[in-house]
């Protein structure tokens, strides 16, 4: 993952950090809402339900991956 170059000519580290923090907060909300939409067997043909669960788990993993990337960017902007 490419990280921004922090210099006096670009966006301030604080501004970037604040933006990444807001994005992480929104992802946390989205993840919680998505968890509430867990596939129920009653909503799928029997043979499709395991696939629906796997797809749902994959969506949650992708959100978690973006959440982690934003954390890495925050650490970079904070100088850690």
Secondary structure, DSSP 8 states (H G I E B T S, - for coil): -------TTS--HHHHHHHHHHHHHHHHHHHHHHHTT---GGGS-HHHHHHHHHHHHHHHHHHHHHHHHHHHHHHHHTT-
